[in-house]
Amino acid sequence: MQARHVVIQLVRGPQRYALMIVVVVSLLVATIGAWVTRGDVRFGLLALVSMFYLAAPSALLLLGLILVSIRRGRLVASWLMVSALTACILAGGMMGAWVGGLALHKYDLRATRRYVAKMLPLLDAHHTAHGAYPTSLDEVASQLGSPPWLLDGGKAYHAYQHGFRVEFRDPTAIWFGDWIFDSESRQWSYSD
């Protein structure tokens, strides 16, 4: 019996419906997880742990059972094969969610930087007209629309006597990680 025949028997048997459900659930986990977590490091660690402790042993078990099935000429422990394959697929879905979340996080960072770039002329005009930067983004947000979620509804903006800062936590940071835009240098910096 060849490996191809073992896989065909596995997906043609009654367990094929369970495998289809697992694939659909895994795709849902990947899609919803990416959208909700946006590359959050805690979810990333959970995905890595699931790959190491769940998918790797399951893949080895699945490979061993396929080899035994090939050697014996018949499908061995199909329920265990389905279980191992299920673990691999779900862990892959979690890894897909993390990778997709990281891509969404990069998009969010670019959107936040674009928003701050559009905000600069308005803040400078306010400073020229009133002699100080606005105390909150509410005074200029009506012209820009609502701030990106990374700016926490405008709470990431802080005015001080001679300038302002835009500062927000990077959800992909392992410990501390802040993106900071300073009005004096007019540049972004990363602090960890």
C-alpha positions in Angstrom: 0.0 0.0 0.0 1.3 3.4 -0.9 1.0 6.7 1.1 -1.4 8.0 -1.5 -3.8 5.1 -0.9 -3.6 5.6 2.9 -4.6 9.3 2.5 -7.3 8.4 0.0 -8.8 5.9 2.4 -8.5 8.4 5.2 -10.4 11.1 3.4 -13.0 8.8 1.7 -14.1 7.2 4.9 -16.8 8.4 7.3 -14.2 10.6 9.0 -14.1 12.9 5.9 -17.0 15.0 7.3 -15.1 15.5 10.5 -12.0 16.6 8.5 -14.1 19.0 6.4 -15.5 20.5 9.6 -12.0 20.9 11.1 -10.8 22.6 7.9 -13.7 25.0 8.0 -13.2 25.7 11.7 -9.5 26.2 11.1 -10.1 28.7 8.3 -12.6 30.5 10.6 -10.0 30.6 13.4 -7.4 32.0 11.0 -9.7 34.7 9.6 -11.4 35.8 12.9 -8.2 35.4 14.9 -6.2 37.6 12.5 -8.9 40.3 12.5 -9.3 40.3 16.3 -5.8 39.9 17.5 -4.0 42.1 14.9 -0.6 40.5 15.5 -0.8 40.7 19.4 2.3 39.0 20.8 0.3 37.0 23.4 -1.7 35.3 20.6 1.6 34.8 18.6 3.1 33.0 21.6 0.0 30.9 21.9 0.2 30.0 18.2 3.9 29.1 18.5 3.2 27.0 21.6 0.4 25.2 19.8 2.7 24.5 16.8 5.4 23.2 19.1 3.4 21.2 21.6 0.3 20.2 19.6 1.1 20.2 15.8 4.7 18.8 15.9 3.9 15.7 18.0 0.6 15.2 16.1 2.5 15.4 12.8 5.0 12.8 14.0 2.2 10.5 15.2 0.4 10.9 11.9 3.6 10.2 9.9 4.2 7.1 12.0 0.7 5.8 11.6 0.9 6.4 7.8 4.1 4.4 7.7 2.7 1.6 9.7 -0.4 1.5 7.4 1.8 1.4 4.4 3.8 -1.5 5.9 0.7 -3.5 6.9 -1.2 -2.8 3.7 -4.3 -1.4 5.4 -5.4 1.7 7.3 -4.4 1.5 10.9 -6.1 3.6 13.7 -8.0 5.9 11.4 -9.6 7.7 14.3 -6.1 8.5 15.7 -5.0 9.7 12.3 -8.0 12.0 12.1 -7.2 13.3 15.6 -3.6 14.0 14.7 -4.6 15.6 11.4 -7.2 17.7 13.3 -4.5 19.0 15.7 -2.2 19.9 12.9 -4.9 21.7 11.0 -6.1 23.7 14.0 -2.6 24.6 15.0 -2.0 25.7 11.4 -5.1 27.8 11.6 -3.8 29.5 14.7 -0.4 30.2 13.0 -2.3 31.5 10.0 -4.3 33.8 12.3 -1.0 35.2 13.8 0.6 35.7 10.5 -2.5 37.4 9.1 -2.8 39.5 12.2 0.8 40.7 11.7 -0.1 41.8 8.2 -3.1 43.7 9.5 -0.9 45.2 12.2 1.5 46.6 9.5 -1.5 48.0 7.7 -2.7 49.7 10.9 0.7 51.2 11.5 0.7 52.7 8.0 -2.8 54.0 8.4 -1.8 55.6 11.8 1.2 57.2 10.3 -0.8 58.6 7.4 -3.4 60.0 9.8 -0.7 61.7 11.8 0.9 63.1 8.6 -2.5 64.6 7.6 -3.0 65.9 11.2 0.3 67.9 11.2 -0.8 70.8 9.0 -4.0 71.2 11.1 -2.1 71.1 14.4 0.5 73.6 13.1 -2.3 75.9 11.8 -4.0 75.7 15.3 -0.6 76.5 16.9 -0.1 79.6 14.6 -3.7 80.8 15.2 -3.8 80.3 19.0 -0.2 80.2 20.1 -0.5 76.7 21.4 -1.2 73.2 20.2 -4.7 71.9 20.9 -5.2 70.0 24.2 -7.0 67.2 22.4 -7.4 65.8 18.9 -11.1 66.6 19.2 -10.4 70.2 18.0 -9.0 69.0 14.7 -10.5 65.5 14.3 -13.7 66.9 12.7 -11.6 67.7 9.7 -9.8 64.3 9.6 -12.4 61.8 10.6 -12.0 59.4 13.5 -8.5 58.4 14.5 -7.2 54.9 13.8 -7.7 52.4 16.6 -4.0 52.5 17.5 -4.5 56.1 18.6 -7.1 54.9 21.1 -9.7 57.5 20.1 -7.2 60.3 20.2 -5.9 59.5 23.7 -2.5 58.9 22.3 -2.1 62.6 21.5 -0.5 64.7 24.3 0.1 68.5 24.0 2.7 70.2 26.1 3.9 73.8 26.3 6.1 73.9 23.1 4.9 70.9 21.2 3.1 67.6 21.2 3.6 63.9 21.1 1.7 61.0 19.6 2.4 57.9 21.5 0.8 54.4 21.4 1.7 50.9 22.5 2.8 48.4 19.9 0.6 45.3 20.4 3.3 43.2 18.8 5.9 44.1 21.4 7.0 41.4 23.7 7.4 43.6 26.8 7.2 47.3 26.4 7.1 48.9 23.0 5.8 52.3 22.1 5.7 54.2 18.8 6.3 57.9 19.4 6.0 60.9 17.1 7.5 64.0 18.5 6.6 67.5 17.1 10.1 68.9 17.6 11.9 66.2 15.6 9.0 65.5 13.3 10.0 61.8 13.2 8.7 58.5 14.5 10.8 56.6 17.0 10.3 53.2 18.6 11.0 52.9 22.3 11.2 49.4 24.0 
